Amino acid sequence: MKRSFLVAVFALVVTLPVRAAKDTVAIELPAEHTRLAPGPNLAAAQICVVCHSVDYIYMQPPLTDDQWRSEVLKMKNMFGAPISDAEVEPIVIYLLSQNGERQVQETSPAP
Amino acid sequence: MGEYDRRGSVAGRQQLNSRRHFMRMAATVGGFSLLGRTAAAITPERAIDLPMVNGKRALAAYPQKRELMVMTSRPVQLETPFSVFGEGVFTPNDAFFVRWHLAQVPTRIDGAAFHINVRGAVKAPLTLSVPELKTKFESVEIAAVCQCAGNSRGFFDPRVPGGQWGNGAMGNALWKGVRLKDLLNEAGIGAGAVQVRFNGADAPVLPGTPDFVKALDIDVALGEDVIVAYSMNGAELPLLNGFPVRLVVPGWYATYWVKMLDDIEVVAACDESFWMKPAYRIPDVECACIEPGQQNVPTVPINRMDVRSFITSVADGATLPAGQPQDVSGVAFDGGFGIRRVLFSTDGGKHWAETTLGKDHGKYGFREWHARFRPAAGERYTLQSLAVNSIGQSQRFSPRWNPAGYMRNVVEAVRVSAT
């Protein structure tokens, strides 16, 4: 629990739906101000936030390296994330550092 | 059911969740966002701690919504705080859970320009506006529970990856719309039709990500009660619940209830695109379960919901006044056969008593039940409810396990004491 953490902010703009015209409904979603926390291979892991917010990572139970690898490969092979073969393990190491069953020592600078 | 009803931090969980500061959210006062302030300004913390590791969920009021638990912010996934289910048998629209799969969700919908296509293996393709939908076809109303396949996934043991819901990824609403079969018959189903495929206006971020498309076998799609709904509890659907129209498949898991439905395609082959295979599948065995680690078990698409019930009037950990009769109530539902009876236990399932069922809103909705017991001072009770449906199916006493965390329906427990 001593690892570093990020302070992130959900910008919660309480907005009502706008009736711009009859039958039109427009809403404004709260701005997303969550960021990946510092960790090994952070640069490689930035690909994650192209498609989803970081809470997808932190809400999971701590996962094993096999489980995180399987998630990364799912993103790469099934969801079309542009992740090269060489980037898979660095991203797994990052995810383990953030929410892994096997704790990984943070190293810096990232390789 | 844990601490759903408690807002703010609880000492024991504070420690557990100490590293999840990212869940902290900006307080908003009078509609002004505190974006840009320092971390010190992020108070008071508004969150609910689900009783699971990494279970802290910020509370936030999204447009057309009251404060709900933010599971993820992009795509938006919001869980209904469990206390809402104690407010009434129908889940208010502004409290109804939200689950999107892909981040490109339109935030502006022109209801007049929105059209639904009925096409594919049909004799005459249709393009229908929402007003045409409302005026050209007979309308029907159905009370039905919409429940995420992964509702309660966070309580699986061992835990499984996925959306870490508590028990609040469900809701009961009165849906109004037109029968899907009337639309299909108007278009005329062509020879060789096998399934009907449904797509909504949401889209993936990357071109390589599979669009969220779901399919029903033609006999299911032609069922009397499958509707294209334009109204929810007497009002328009909130945008985040699929405005202007969504598919409603009563008795079936919410994965098929495609939101912002704009494309209905009759197809001549079984759809095996990503969201039908390998996603949203269950082990092809009667219990829909396997042993953790078991491999290569054949799967089928998830389909009907199984029987569940909840105690909604008392939260876990509550203290009740001793020596007085206490009313305990809750809800039960199943996959569309209808609830026949709900039993109630105060001793962790050693003894069961019949409950009184509330008004019957139809076989697809929440069915309320009521029980009463007299707690004694200093005693502890494990309250449980057990529902049985009209074909004799009941809840499990031990939780099933499957790798995707679907279909939890174990008999739940609420622990209370009396003073």
Interface residues (C-beta under 8 A of the other chain):
Chain A: M1 R3 F5 L6 V7 A8 V9 F10 A11 L12 V13 V14 T15 L16 P17 A20 A21 K22 D23 T24 V25 A26 I27 E28 L29 P30 A31 E32 H33 T34 A37 V50 C51 H52 S53 V54 D55 Y56 Y58 M59 Q60 P61 P62 L63 Q67 S70 E71 M78 F79 G80 A81 P82 N99
Chain B: Q15 S18 R19 R20 H21 F22 M23 R24 M25 A26 A27 T28 G31 S33 L34 L35 A39 I42 M52 V53 N54 A58 A60 A61 Y62 P63 Q64 V70 M71 T72 S73 R74 P75 V76 A103 T107 R108 I109 D110 G111 A112 V130 G154 R159 P161 G163 Q164 P204 V205 L206 P207 G208 T209 P210 E236 L239 L240 F243 P244 F274
